[in-house]
């Protein structure tokens, strides 16, 4: 594991001399280097932010959320899962549980640097990953699931086409191409089954009651239906559900509403939140 500081560019260092953004490299359990950016406010209290499918640490809403926490003088770390962004490794379809292990490596590294992990936050697929992590390791007190998918069998046909299961059984793989016919990634039978055998339902039931979970979803999400957000509320013991009216999957035009909702939940007194847990409020 190593930590390096890059040159003083505008993106990596801001005017406030007490706050620094620096590149951090963490080795995962497979020997791959995961690259992240630490927003160091001088506080050891740190939140970790996870991106979604075929995304990276440098896209919205990951950067927006990190910046909002930074302004609140709370440190954060956003990183690329293996096979994504700047990190080593090959991109794999599925991979939910392996990405949860990447998150484990990141948290162990940060704790080794005497940082207190105050929350783990995930967008889209990253939302599923943080829930899987919380269910398995039970060592975080605050989890935020943004636009996560409850039914993982959903969305597959849209990417792989009809009769995908039959075709992958016959050929062993399906190559996904964009609208221009350019190759994007290969889905193997193994990686497809990894997704289909990952159960958000079981994970939700395994998250301990002392772990506060927030699910935030956009009412205009066309990738993951907003109805799936309500499923998490059914099975997580200590859960709060928030909808952002008119927001799409990435909260493209609702970055402020999303970030303020996440920060408010993070800063809320747990005793107060217990009285409000499980309620469903519509933000406009």
Sine and cosine of phi, psi and omega as CSV:
sin_phi,cos_phi,sin_psi,cos_psi,sin_omega,cos_omega
0.00,0.00,0.67,-0.74,-0.03,-1.00
-0.60,-0.80,0.33,-0.94,0.03,-1.00
-0.70,-0.71,0.79,-0.62,0.00,-1.00
-0.77,-0.64,0.48,-0.88,0.04,-1.00
-0.94,-0.35,0.75,-0.66,-0.02,-1.00
-1.00,0.04,0.03,-1.00,-0.01,-1.00
-0.89,0.45,0.29,-0.96,-0.10,-0.99
-0.99,0.15,0.92,0.39,0.05,-1.00
-1.00,0.08,0.24,-0.97,-0.03,-1.00
-0.90,0.44,-0.53,0.85,-0.04,-1.00
-0.97,0.24,-0.36,0.93,-0.13,-0.99
-0.96,-0.28,-0.22,0.98,-0.02,-1.00
-0.58,-0.82,0.77,-0.64,-0.03,-1.00
-0.95,-0.30,0.12,-0.99,-0.17,-0.99
-0.87,0.48,-0.63,0.77,-0.01,-1.00
-0.90,0.43,0.90,-0.43,-0.09,-1.00
-0.92,0.39,-0.28,0.96,0.00,-1.00
-0.99,0.13,-0.23,0.97,-0.05,-1.00
-0.91,-0.42,0.76,-0.65,0.01,-1.00
-0.76,-0.65,0.56,-0.83,0.17,-0.99
-0.91,-0.41,0.86,-0.52,-0.04,-1.00
-0.67,-0.74,0.47,-0.88,-0.01,-1.00
-0.97,0.24,0.72,-0.69,0.02,-1.00
-0.77,-0.63,0.71,-0.70,0.01,-1.00
-0.92,-0.39,0.80,-0.60,-0.02,-1.00
-0.85,-0.53,0.70,-0.71,0.04,-1.00
-1.00,-0.01,0.78,-0.63,0.02,-1.00
-1.00,0.07,-0.06,-1.00,-0.09,-1.00
-0.94,0.33,-0.17,0.99,0.03,-1.00
-0.97,-0.23,0.14,0.99,0.02,-1.00
0.98,0.18,0.20,0.98,0.02,-1.00
-1.00,-0.03,0.58,-0.81,-0.01,-1.00
-1.00,0.02,0.85,-0.53,0.05,-1.00
-0.98,-0.18,0.77,-0.64,-0.07,-1.00
-0.97,-0.25,0.73,-0.68,0.02,-1.00
-0.63,-0.78,0.11,-0.99,0.06,-1.00
-0.85,-0.53,0.84,-0.55,0.05,-1.00
-0.99,-0.10,0.86,-0.52,0.13,-0.99
-1.00,-0.03,0.99,-0.11,-0.12,-0.99
-1.00,-0.09,0.95,-0.32,-0.01,-1.00
-1.00,-0.04,-0.02,1.00,-0.09,-1.00
0.99,-0.13,-0.21,0.98,0.06,-1.00
-1.00,-0.06,0.65,-0.76,0.04,-1.00
-0.98,0.21,-0.27,0.96,0.07,-1.00
-0.92,0.40,0.84,-0.54,-0.16,-0.99
-0.68,-0.73,0.69,-0.72,0.15,-0.99
-0.95,-0.31,0.54,-0.84,-0.03,-1.00
-0.91,-0.42,0.74,-0.67,-0.13,-0.99
-0.89,-0.45,0.78,-0.62,-0.09,-1.00
-0.90,-0.44,0.72,-0.70,-0.01,-1.00
-1.00,0.09,0.07,-1.00,-0.04,-1.00
-0.98,-0.22,-0.32,-0.95,-0.10,-1.00
-0.89,0.45,0.79,-0.61,0.01,-1.00
0.77,0.64,0.62,0.78,-0.01,-1.00
-0.87,-0.49,-0.33,-0.94,0.02,-1.00
-0.32,-0.95,0.15,-0.99,0.01,-1.00
-0.90,0.44,-0.34,0.94,-0.13,-0.99
-1.00,-0.10,0.12,0.99,0.00,-1.00
-0.97,-0.25,0.24,-0.97,0.13,-0.99
-0.97,0.22,0.53,-0.85,0.07,1.00
-1.00,-0.05,0.17,0.98,-0.09,-1.00
-0.88,0.48,-0.72,0.70,-0.02,-1.00
-0.92,0.40,-0.67,0.74,0.00,-1.00
-0.86,0.52,-0.72,0.69,-0.02,-1.00
-0.90,0.43,-0.68,0.73,0.03,-1.00
-0.86,0.50,-0.67,0.74,-0.02,-1.00
-0.92,0.40,-0.60,0.80,0.03,-1.00
-0.92,0.40,-0.67,0.74,0.06,-1.00
-0.91,0.41,-0.60,0.80,0.03,-1.00
-0.87,0.50,-0.70,0.72,0.01,-1.00
-0.91,0.41,-0.44,0.90,0.06,-1.00
-1.00,0.08,0.12,0.99,0.01,-1.00
0.89,0.46,0.59,0.81,0.09,-1.00
-0.90,-0.44,0.80,-0.59,-0.03,-1.00
-0.94,0.35,0.46,-0.89,0.05,-1.00
-0.56,-0.83,0.34,-0.94,0.02,-1.00
-0.68,-0.73,0.86,-0.51,0.07,-1.00
-0.91,-0.43,0.69,-0.73,-0.12,-0.99
-0.59,-0.81,0.26,-0.97,0.05,-1.00
-0.99,-0.13,0.77,-0.63,0.13,-0.99
-0.91,0.41,0.36,-0.93,0.02,-1.00
-0.82,0.58,0.70,-0.71,0.00,-1.00
0.99,0.13,0.09,1.00,0.01,-1.00
-0.79,-0.61,0.47,-0.88,0.09,-1.00
0.81,0.59,-0.77,-0.64,-0.03,-1.00
-1.00,0.03,-0.13,0.99,-0.09,-1.00
-0.97,0.25,0.44,-0.90,0.05,-1.00
-0.96,0.28,0.21,-0.98,0.02,-1.00
0.97,-0.24,0.25,-0.97,0.00,-1.00
-0.98,-0.18,0.60,-0.80,0.01,-1.00
-0.91,0.41,0.70,-0.72,0.02,-1.00
-0.75,-0.66,0.70,-0.72,0.13,-0.99
-0.95,0.33,0.52,-0.85,-0.08,-1.00
0.99,0.16,-0.83,-0.56,0.13,-0.99
0.93,0.38,0.33,0.94,-0.05,-1.00
-0.87,0.50,-0.76,0.65,-0.06,-1.00
-0.94,0.34,-0.57,0.82,0.04,-1.00
-0.93,0.37,-0.57,0.82,0.05,-1.00
-0.94,0.35,-0.52,0.86,0.11,-0.99
-0.89,0.45,-0.55,0.84,0.05,-1.00
-0.96,0.28,-0.54,0.84,0.14,-0.99
-0.86,0.51,-0.70,0.71,0.03,-1.00
-0.88,0.48,-0.63,0.78,0.04,-1.00
-0.86,0.50,-0.70,0.72,0.02,-1.00
-0.88,0.48,-0.65,0.76,0.01,-1.00
-0.90,0.43,-0.72,0.69,-0.02,-1.00
-0.91,0.41,-0.63,0.78,0.03,-1.00
-0.89,0.45,-0.64,0.77,0.03,-1.00
-0.90,0.44,-0.74,0.67,-0.02,-1.00
-0.90,0.43,-0.63,0.77,0.05,-1.00
-0.92,0.39,-0.53,0.85,0.08,-1.00
-0.92,0.40,-0.35,0.94,0.08,-1.00
-1.00,-0.08,0.31,0.95,0.03,-1.00
0.89,0.45,0.56,0.83,0.08,-1.00
-0.99,-0.15,0.62,-0.79,0.05,-1.00
-1.00,-0.08,0.86,-0.50,0.00,-1.00
-0.99,0.12,0.94,-0.33,-0.08,-1.00
-1.00,-0.02,-0.41,0.91,-0.01,-1.00
-0.26,-0.96,0.46,-0.89,0.18,-0.98
-0.86,-0.51,0.73,-0.68,-0.13,-0.99
-0.80,-0.59,0.76,-0.65,-0.01,-1.00
-0.72,-0.69,0.64,-0.77,0.05,-1.00
-0.96,-0.28,0.73,-0.69,0.07,-1.00
0.85,0.52,-0.87,-0.49,0.06,-1.00
-0.84,0.54,-0.57,0.82,0.05,-1.00
-0.88,0.48,-0.48,0.88,0.08,-1.00
-0.90,0.43,-0.65,0.76,0.08,-1.00
-0.91,0.42,-0.63,0.77,-0.03,-1.00
-0.89,0.45,-0.69,0.72,-0.02,-1.00
-0.92,0.38,-0.53,0.85,0.05,-1.00
-0.94,0.34,-0.66,0.75,0.06,-1.00
-0.87,0.49,-0.66,0.75,0.01,-1.00
-0.89,0.45,-0.74,0.67,-0.04,-1.00
-0.88,0.48,-0.60,0.80,0.00,-1.00
-0.93,0.36,-0.59,0.81,-0.06,-1.00
-0.99,0.11,-0.71,0.70,-0.16,-0.99
-0.99,-0.17,-0.40,0.92,0.14,-0.99
0.80,0.61,0.61,0.79,-0.05,-1.00
-0.83,-0.56,0.30,0.95,0.09,-1.00
-0.82,-0.58,0.52,-0.85,-0.08,-1.00
-0.98,-0.22,-0.30,0.95,-0.04,-1.00
-0.69,-0.72,0.79,-0.62,-0.03,-1.00
-0.75,-0.66,0.69,-0.72,0.04,-1.00
-0.84,-0.55,0.85,-0.53,0.00,-1.00
-0.95,-0.32,0.94,-0.33,-0.03,-1.00
-0.96,-0.28,0.90,-0.43,0.09,-1.00
0.88,0.47,0.45,0.89,0.01,-1.00
-0.94,0.35,0.42,-0.91,-0.01,-1.00
-0.98,-0.18,0.79,-0.61,0.01,-1.00
-1.00,0.09,-0.65,0.76,-0.01,-1.00
-0.98,-0.18,0.99,-0.14,-0.11,-0.99
-0.95,0.32,-0.25,0.97,0.10,-0.99
-0.96,0.29,-0.30,0.95,0.05,-1.00
-0.96,0.28,0.49,-0.87,0.05,-1.00
1.00,0.09,-0.22,0.98,-0.06,-1.00
-0.95,0.31,-0.72,0.70,-0.04,-1.00
-0.87,0.49,-0.57,0.82,0.01,-1.00
-0.90,0.44,-0.49,0.87,0.00,-1.00
-1.00,-0.06,-0.62,0.78,-0.14,-0.99
-0.97,-0.22,-0.20,0.98,0.00,-1.00
1.00,0.00,0.14,-0.99,-0.02,-1.00
-0.94,0.34,0.41,-0.91,0.00,-1.00
0.84,0.54,0.50,0.86,-0.06,-1.00
-0.88,0.48,-0.59,0.81,-0.05,-1.00
-0.93,0.38,-0.66,0.75,0.03,-1.00
-0.90,0.44,-0.70,0.71,-0.05,-1.00
-0.92,0.39,-0.61,0.79,-0.02,-1.00
-0.96,0.28,-0.47,0.88,0.09,-1.00
-0.93,0.38,-0.61,0.80,-0.04,-1.00
-0.97,0.26,-0.66,0.75,-0.13,-0.99
-0.97,-0.25,-0.31,0.95,-0.01,-1.00
1.00,0.03,-0.22,0.98,0.01,-1.00
-0.28,-0.96,0.26,-0.97,0.14,-0.99
-0.71,-0.70,0.78,-0.62,0.07,-1.00
-1.00,-0.03,0.80,-0.60,0.00,-1.00
-1.00,-0.09,0.77,-0.64,0.01,-1.00
-0.83,-0.56,0.41,-0.91,0.03,-1.00
-0.99,0.15,-0.07,-1.00,-0.08,-1.00
-0.90,0.44,-0.39,0.92,0.02,-1.00
-1.00,0.00,0.05,1.00,0.03,-1.00
1.00,0.05,0.09,1.00,-0.01,-1.00
-0.98,0.19,0.72,-0.69,0.00,-1.00
-0.89,0.46,0.72,-0.70,0.04,-1.00
-0.93,-0.36,-0.81,0.59,0.02,-1.00
-0.28,-0.96,0.30,-0.95,0.01,-1.00
-0.96,-0.28,0.72,-0.69,0.07,-1.00
-0.96,-0.27,0.89,-0.45,0.05,-1.00
-1.00,-0.03,0.27,-0.96,0.05,-1.00
-0.87,0.48,-0.62,0.79,0.01,-1.00
-0.88,0.47,-0.71,0.71,-0.03,-1.00
-0.95,0.33,-0.55,0.84,0.07,-1.00
-0.90,0.43,-0.70,0.71,0.00,-1.00
-0.92,0.39,-0.50,0.87,0.08,-1.00
-0.86,0.50,-0.68,0.73,0.03,-1.00
-0.93,0.37,-0.72,0.69,-0.09,-1.00
-0.94,0.35,-0.37,0.93,0.01,-1.00
-0.99,-0.15,0.06,1.00,0.10,-1.00
-1.00,0.03,0.81,-0.59,-0.13,-0.99
-0.90,-0.43,0.98,-0.20,0.12,-0.99
-0.85,0.52,-0.55,0.83,0.02,-1.00
-0.86,0.51,-0.76,0.65,0.01,-1.00
-0.90,0.44,-0.63,0.78,0.02,-1.00
-0.88,0.47,-0.70,0.71,-0.01,-1.00
-0.86,0.51,-0.66,0.75,-0.01,-1.00
-0.93,0.38,-0.37,0.93,-0.07,-1.00
-1.00,-0.07,-0.11,0.99,0.00,-1.00
-0.96,0.27,0.82,-0.57,-0.06,-1.00
-0.91,0.42,0.43,-0.90,-0.08,-1.00
-0.92,0.40,-0.42,0.91,0.00,-1.00
-0.98,0.18,0.03,1.00,0.05,-1.00
-0.99,-0.15,0.88,-0.47,0.03,-1.00
-0.99,0.13,0.77,-0.63,-0.03,-1.00
-0.84,-0.55,0.76,-0.65,0.11,-0.99
-0.92,-0.39,0.76,-0.65,0.18,-0.98
-0.93,-0.37,0.80,-0.60,0.05,-1.00
-0.87,-0.50,0.73,-0.68,-0.06,-1.00
-0.60,-0.80,0.57,-0.82,0.05,-1.00
-1.00,0.07,0.68,-0.74,-0.03,-1.00
-0.94,0.33,-0.30,0.95,0.00,-1.00
-0.95,-0.32,0.42,0.91,0.01,-1.00
-0.94,0.34,0.89,-0.46,0.00,-1.00
-0.99,-0.12,-0.08,1.00,0.01,-1.00
-1.00,-0.08,-0.73,0.68,0.08,-1.00
-0.86,-0.51,0.90,-0.43,-0.04,-1.00
-0.84,0.54,0.61,-0.79,-0.04,-1.00
-0.89,0.46,-0.39,0.92,0.02,-1.00
-0.89,0.46,-0.44,0.90,-0.01,-1.00
-0.93,0.36,-0.45,0.89,0.01,-1.00
-0.88,0.48,-0.60,0.80,-0.03,-1.00
-0.93,0.38,-0.39,0.92,0.02,-1.00
-0.91,0.41,-0.61,0.79,0.02,-1.00
-0.88,0.48,-0.60,0.80,-0.03,-1.00
-0.91,0.42,-0.42,0.91,-0.03,-1.00
-0.95,0.31,-0.47,0.88,-0.21,-0.98
-0.87,-0.50,-0.25,0.97,0.04,-1.00
-1.00,-0.01,0.79,-0.61,-0.14,-0.99
-0.90,0.44,-0.67,0.74,-0.10,-0.99
-0.87,-0.49,0.99,0.13,-0.22,-0.98
-0.78,-0.63,0.62,-0.78,0.11,-0.99
-0.81,-0.58,0.71,-0.70,-0.05,-1.00
-0.89,-0.46,0.76,-0.65,0.03,-1.00
-0.75,-0.66,0.75,-0.67,0.13,-0.99
-0.96,-0.29,0.62,-0.79,0.11,-0.99
-0.94,-0.33,0.92,-0.39,-0.10,-1.00
-0.89,0.45,0.79,-0.61,0.07,-1.00
0.99,0.11,-0.07,1.00,-0.06,-1.00
-0.99,0.17,0.62,-0.79,0.07,-1.00
-1.00,0.02,-0.19,-0.98,-0.11,-0.99
-0.88,0.47,-0.61,0.79,-0.02,-1.00
-0.98,-0.18,0.12,0.99,0.00,-1.00
0.82,0.57,0.67,0.74,-0.13,-0.99
-0.79,0.61,-0.73,0.68,-0.03,-1.00
-0.97,-0.23,0.22,0.98,-0.06,-1.00
-0.73,-0.68,0.59,0.81,-0.03,-1.00
-0.88,0.48,-0.67,0.74,-0.03,-1.00
-0.90,0.43,-0.70,0.71,0.00,-1.00
-0.88,0.48,-0.68,0.74,0.01,-1.00
-0.89,0.46,-0.80,0.60,-0.08,-1.00
-0.89,0.47,-0.64,0.77,-0.01,-1.00
-0.94,0.35,-0.56,0.83,0.06,-1.00
-0.90,0.43,-0.70,0.71,0.00,-1.00
-0.91,0.42,-0.73,0.69,-0.02,-1.00
-0.90,0.43,-0.65,0.76,0.00,-1.00
-0.89,0.46,-0.67,0.74,0.04,-1.00
-0.90,0.43,-0.66,0.75,-0.01,-1.00
-0.88,0.47,-0.66,0.75,-0.10,-1.00
-1.00,0.06,-0.16,0.99,-0.07,-1.00
-0.93,0.38,0.65,-0.76,0.06,-1.00
-0.88,0.47,0.83,-0.55,-0.02,-1.00
-0.81,0.59,-0.55,0.83,-0.01,-1.00
-0.91,0.41,-0.60,0.80,0.04,-1.00
-0.95,0.32,-0.68,0.73,-0.06,-1.00
-0.90,0.44,-0.53,0.85,0.01,-1.00
-0.85,0.53,-0.58,0.81,-0.01,-1.00
-0.95,0.33,-0.37,0.93,-0.10,-1.00
-0.96,-0.29,-0.06,1.00,-0.11,-0.99
-0.86,0.50,0.71,-0.71,0.06,-1.00
1.00,-0.01,-0.14,0.99,-0.01,-1.00
-0.97,0.24,0.35,-0.94,-0.06,-1.00
-0.84,-0.55,0.95,-0.32,-0.03,-1.00
-0.91,-0.43,0.63,-0.78,0.01,-1.00
-0.99,-0.14,0.85,-0.53,0.03,-1.00
-1.00,-0.10,0.68,-0.74,-0.03,-1.00
-0.89,-0.46,0.00,0.00,0.00,0.00
